[in-house]
């Protein structure tokens, strides 16, 4: 293990040959991380080991529903371009590229919406195993193709790094962690052997799997490629040698790298080009930054992130970079390795700069902005931090192979330095690491320090197998414990949701919504809202058309526009049906309100239409079609929430711009109590409540009564609260209680003459200045609106995922308003002729029509899809042609070289191939060099080093040592 390195193979050995020869190590590399993650899920009670799932944070609200949508689309043969399920219609192609494009998701087809959480658990464990196997291949390629248990455990330490065990739930980015070692291996082959296939394929797959995480890898490759070139090539090679470090080979390597990278990006263009064009209109882009050179975090707290089970920073905090105590201990020792070990000054400079750049990326605002695609991330900090773990593990692996060239005293110094750091961190550290992390780290520091002491002792009498096993087992115990603790902390702080309710009654809900559409009393195209709306993308989960959406690919202008009409809304990329009123349900084509689970959150406005003991549905029979004629003034109406909080007044203005009249009118609110707030009035149509630090309250709430509304009118309350809470509504003997969310209209019910009491309670301060509005439905105005718009509706005859066809009779020139979010990919035909879509404040679509009868056909194709496909096809053709030509040329060269060899030296053994290039191999110090340095007789050095006699005897050891000492390391070609 730490003795003489295995000699460079003259015969190329492919990956499959390597797998066959070392299958126990490959199996262990796969199983250990896989079973470790599975054990963590079992300990936290995830199904089938308990009643939980790993669905937490956005995995619960976004990723799993979108994965179900992907599965439904593939099974039904539906287009991936567009979906009617979310946000009144969304450009699903970008959502697919962002959330569901991983090749591993093909296995999701074997799971249902109900069992999808099980698939996600399975594929998360699988990704950990694959990341370890790919890292093993990469580390082995830098170690003369040697594979042993040390290679296995270092590979596993990367797979179970702090990023993965903290962000395992972020399934759409995990492929980048898996593929990074494979891309690096492909880069090595590209530089050394001039073979581009693996690099191009791995990089292209990573970009297509998730363009965002693919961007991290592309940016890192720009840094890593020249650095790796410097490490692999040597100025000591003779002139003309392909492995010589010089301007000529650098230009050649740079050209191959650039062309291969461009081709990899080109292969993915069919997906990335249209996705980029869609994202230009989303909140995930468009941030601006003033260059800032200041450092926001200190190195001291960054080093704290290397502790065992370092706190998983999900909302904010320093990067998740834990990779193991041994990794941290070996890092400083790398820079102390003597030149004779093969680690030269250039290696130390290169890796030192790479590590420094990554650290600065965590602490400098400008670099952080660049790494995240010219955008400041919303929570989930330092999403590229797995790259740092990759570098740390790589450097540590290079060090462990040379540890005996340093000896015990250096290891002892590293251990004592870390112990001192832990003591100082307890006193001066400002990170989130507490006594749990400090104590656990100290425990494993003692264990791993003792293991490294034994391993690094060149005079130890312990066998090489014992040392290898000791290091492997102790690191396995640490990685296992760290993974269980960290995943357990994520479960504790973020919450693992229950398995039983997720996807409950999926078949019944989907079948019901599909069956009633187009039946008597229903439209051919209609939307259904689902309750309770505790999952943001609930519509995707149940494959039902609706309003709610939460997606980084949601059009920001649409989200901001709908905020003005009283929906729960984050003003960035999400809104929900919380806040739905009779008016907005009617205008947005919401015909059905379906209760999946027992809840009182369904607005108490509509009549019950269906109930079977499983689901209950309420009917909004006033719902308008997806398109109806309005005045053209709506095109220019631009509500502004920041300057006008009154969502009811703005809805009136919106409806009037369409050509109708007011649909809401104010109602008086009588205030009875405002714990946590100071109130300047006890009665009014608008209440101003002020929270203050001087007000001592564990909760903030207000209590109002409405007793003077019109009989039969809907009663609503709106407060500009940035926090959610609960509402209790009491009307006579009837009581309703349900959760409310930020910035949503609260439906108090229909006024029948009995006073309605509304108590709104917030668990957190909802804002220093809370403005509360009281309104009721203006029945007369509402009926006039219905009469105006229902007379000229688009009657849909047919539709699918990317098209909608219908007919409308227009009585006078105007705008066909479509309750479909605006997107550049939509086109329209009017009576068979190409028409023009008019954006309504970049949020909705309209089509200007003249008086008469018109056939309308809407068609969607992602903008940029055709050019992207052309680029992808051209890139694939170029790659295929290059590989074919290279293969032919390589065979001719090999045949010629073989013939020359046969002529000059006799027949070469079968299977031997001539290597095209030789690159410097970062390998262990030759045996004779170490023997000479420490004064141990060379003849017995192998035995002294490993504790075991050489298989070939002392003479063979001496011969091999002399041969190694007098020759330049050859290139590792695979």
Secondary structure, 3 states (H helix, E strand, C coil): CCCCCCCCCCCCCCHHHHHHHCHHHHHHHHHHHHHHHHHHHHHCCECCCCCECCCCCHHHHHHHHHHHHHHHHHHHCCCCCCECCCCCCECHHHHHHHHHCCHHHHHHHHCCCCCHHHHHHHHHHHHHHHHHHHHHHHHHHCCCCCCCHHHHHHHHHHHCCHHHHHHCCCCCCHHHHHHHHHHHHHHHHHHHCCCCHHHHHHHHHHHHHCHHHHHHHHHHHHHHHHHHHHHHCECCCCCCCCCECCHHHHHHHHHHHHHHHHHHHHHCHHHHHHHHHHHCCECCCCCCCCCCCCECCCHHHHHHCCCCCCCCCCCCCCCCCCCCHHHHHHHHHHCCCCHHHCCCHHHHHHHHHHHHHHHHHHHEHHHHHHHCCCCCCCCCCCCCCHHHHHHHHHHHHHHHCCHHHCCHHHHHHHHHHHHHHHHHHHHHCCCCCCHHHHHHHHHHHHHHHHHHHHHHCCCCCCCHHHHHHHHHHHHHHHHHHHHHHHHHHHHHHHCCCECCCCCCCHHHHHHHHHHHCCCCCCCCCCEEEEECCCCCCHHHHHCCCCCCEECCCCEHHHHHHHHCCCCCECCCCEECCCCCCHHHHHHCCEEEEEECCCCCCCCCCCEEEEECCCCEEEECCCCCCCEEEECHHHHCCCCCCCCCCCHHHHHHHHHHHHCCCCCEEECCEEEEECCCEEECCCEECEEEEEECCCCCCCCEEEEEEECCCCCCCEEEEEECCCCCEEEEEEECCEEEEEEECCCCEEEEEECCCCCEEEEEEECCCCCCEEEEEEEEECHHHHHHHHHHHHCCECEEEEECCCEEEEEEEECCCEEEEEEEECCCCEEEEECCEECCCEEECCCEEEEEECCEEEEEEEEECCCCHHHHHHHHHHHHHHHHHHHHHHHHHHHHHHHHHHHHHHHHHCCCCCCCCCCCCCCCCCCCCCHHHHHHHHCCCHHHHHHHHHCCCCCCHHHHHHHHHHHHHCCCCCCCCC
